[in-house]
Amino acid sequence: MVHLPAVPPLDRNGRLVLLGKAFRAFGFGLNSVVLGLYLVELGLDAAAVGAVLSAALVGTTLLTLIIAIFGDRLGRRRVLATGGALMLLSLFVPLVGANPLLLVLIALSGMVAVTANENTGLQSLDQAILPQTTDPRHRTAAFATYGLLASVAVALGGLAVGPLVALGTALGLEGADHFAPAFVVYALAGLATVAAAGAMTAGAEPPTPEPEAGAVAAARRRFGIHRSRGPVLRLSLLFGLDAFAGGLIVQSFLAIWFSQTFGLAPAAIGALFFAGNLLAAASYPAAALLSARIGLIRTMVFTHIPSSVLLIAMTLVPWAPVAAFFYLGRAAISSMDIPARQSYTMAIVDPDERTATAGVTSLARSIAQSAGPLLSAALVPLGLGVPLVVCGVLKIGYDLSLYVGFRARPAPEEGALRRAG
C-alpha cells in the first residue's frame, strides 16, 4: 500500500517557521490578487501598472540581497521580524491614491506582494532554518509540509478577496477604495509574522562552524559559500531563468488576464485562485512521495513541463470554464518542483552555507523576476495572452537545461541509496 509522507518531526523553531510562513502566505495570497485589481481600478495605464509591479519585485530583490549578505550576521530571528514589520507599509497603498511615484516607492520596500509564491529573503531564512529542525530523512517532507501550509494559506488569502471587497463596499467605500480592508488585513498578517519570529529560540541561528584557517575560512566569512560555489552558481542561473518566466505572469497579472479576457469579477477570480492553491497544497505531499521514488531532479522536471503546456493551452481557448480547467490542472502540478528544489539545494551544500545559498538562489530569482512585469507590459499590445505563451516556452527551456545539467548529481542521500542498490 502507498502512503503519503507523514508530517515530519519538527522542533519548536520548525513549527514557528511554518506558522510565520502561513501568516505571510495568507497575506501574499490576498495582496497578489488585490493589488493588480486595485491598480487597474485606479485608472492607471499598463505602463504604470507594470512599473509598480516591477518596483515591488525590485524591492524584493534588494531585500533578498541584504539578507543573503548580512542575514546570519544580523540574526535570522531579527531579520524575520523586520520583514514582517515591512508588511505594514501596505497600509499606505490606499492612502496615496493614483500617484504612481508614491506607489512605486512603497512597492520598493520589498514586502508588497505581487505574486502568491513568496520569493523574498525571508523565505531564504526559512529554508536555512528548516533543515536544522529535523533530520535528513525528513528534510524533503519538512519542505513539503512547509509548501503545503503555505499553499493552503495562499488559497485562503485569495478566497478572502471577495468578502473583504464586500466589506469595503458595506463600509461606504467607493471605487478603488473598497479594496482598503484587504490592505489592512495584509498588514495584520505582517504583525503576526513578527510575533512568530519573536517566539523562536537561539537554535534558529546558524550553527557555529569549526575553527578554520586559510582560504576556506576567508571565503566563509566573506561570502558564506565556499565548497559549493560552482553548483550554486549554475543553479542560480537556472532558477533565474525560471523566475524570469514566472515574472511575466505574476498572480496580479493573471488576475487582470482573467478579468479582461473573460470578464470575471474579483470574487470569482479569488475563488478560482483559492481552488488552484488548494490543488497546489495537495501536490506538496505527493511531491515528497514522488521524489522518494524517482529522485528530486526528476520530480522537478517531469512535473514542471506538463504545467507549462497547460499554461500555453489557457491562451488557446475562448471559453472561461475551459481556461479555468486548464488553470486548475496547471495549479495541481506546477508547484511540485518547489519542495524538491528547496530540499535539493539545501542538501548539496554544507550546513553553514545554507543561508547564503538560499539567499543567492532567491536573489537570482528575484532579480530575474523583477524584469518580468515590464516585459509583460511590452508584450501586451501583441495580445493579452502572449506573456503566458512566452512564459511557458521559457519554463520548458529551464526544465530541460536543469535535467541535462544536474541529473548526474543526486542529493547525498539519493547517491547513497544508488550505491547501496
C-alpha positions, 0 to 999 in steps of 0.5 A, a space after each residue: 500500500 502507498 502512503 503519503 509522507 507523514 508530517 515530519 518531526 519538527 522542533 519548536 523553531 520548525 513549527 514557528 517557521 511554518 506558522 510565520 510562513 502561513 501568516 505571510 502566505 495568507 497575506 501574499 495570497 490576498 495582496 497578489 490578487 488585490 493589488 493588480 485589481 486595485 491598480 487597474 481600478 485606479 485608472 492607471 495605464 499598463 505602463 504604470 501598472 507594470 512599473 509598480 509591479 516591477 518596483 515591488 519585485 525590485 524591492 524584493 530583490 534588494 531585500 533578498 540581497 541584504 539578507 543573503 549578505 548580512 542575514 546570519 550576521 544580523 540574526 535570522 530571528 531579527 531579520 524575520 521580524 523586520 520583514 514582517 514589520 515591512 508588511 505594514 507599509 501596505 497600509 499606505 497603498 490606499 492612502 496615496 491614491 493614483 500617484 504612481 511615484 508614491 506607489 512605486 516607492 512603497 512597492 520598493 520596500 520589498 514586502 508588497 506582494 505581487 505574486 502568491 509564491 513568496 520569493 523574498 529573503 525571508 523565505 531564504 531564512 526559512 529554508 536555512 532554518 528548516 533543515 536544522 529542525 529535523 533530520 535528513 530523512 525528513 528534510 524533503 517532507 519538512 519542505 513539503 509540509 512547509 509548501 503545503 501550509 503555505 499553499 493552503 494559506 495562499 488559497 485562503 488569502 485569495 478566497 478572502 478577496 471577495 468578502 473583504 471587497 464586500 466589506 469595503 463596499 458595506 463600509 461606504 467605500 467607493 471605487 478603488 477604495 473598497 479594496 482598503 480592508 484587504 490592505 489592512 488585513 495584509 498588514 495584520 498578517 505582517 504583525 503576526 509574522 513578527 510575533 512568530 519570529 519573536 517566539 523562536 529560540 537561539 537554535 534558529 541561528 546558524 550553527 557555529 562552524 569549526 575553527 578554520 584557517 586559510 582560504 576556506 575560512 576567508 571565503 566563509 566569512 566573506 561570502 558564506 559559500 565556499 565548497 559549493 560555489 560552482 553548483 550554486 552558481 549554475 543553479 542560480 542561473 537556472 532558477 533565474 531563468 525560471 523566475 524570469 518566466 514566472 515574472 511575466 505572469 505574476 498572480 496580479 497579472 493573471 488576475 487582470 488576464 482573467 478579468 479582461 479576457 473573460 470578464 470575471 469579477 474579483 470574487 470569482 477570480 479569488 475563488 478560482 485562485 483559492 481552488 488552484 492553491 488548494 490543488 497546489 497544497 495537495 501536490 506538496 505531499 505527493 511531491 515528497 512521495 514522488 521524489 522518494 521514488 524517482 529522485 528530486 531532479 526528476 520530480 522537478 522536471 517531469 512535473 514542471 513541463 506538463 504545467 507549462 503546456 497547460 499554461 500555453 493551452 489557457 491562451 488557446 481557448 475562448 471559453 472561461 470554464 475551459 481556461 479555468 480547467 486548464 488553470 486548475 490542472 496547471 495549479 495541481 502540478 506546477 508547484 511540485 518542483 518547489 519542495 524538491 528544489 528547496 530540499 535539493 539545494 539545501 542538501 548539496 551544500 554544507 550546513 553553514 552555507 545554507 543561508 547564503 545559498 538560499 539567499 543567492 538562489 532567491 536573489 537570482 530569482 528575484 532579480 530575474 523576476 523583477 524584469 518580468 512585469 515590464 516585459 509583460 507590459 511590452 508584450 501586451 499590445 501583441 495580445 493579452 495572452 502572449 506573456 503566458 505563451 512566452 512564459 511557458 516556452 521559457 519554463 520548458 527551456 529551464 526544465 530541460 537545461 536543469 535535467 541535462 545539467 544536474 541529473 548526474 548529481 543526486 542529493 547525498 542521500 539519493 547517491 547513497 541509496 544508488 550505491 547501496 542498490 
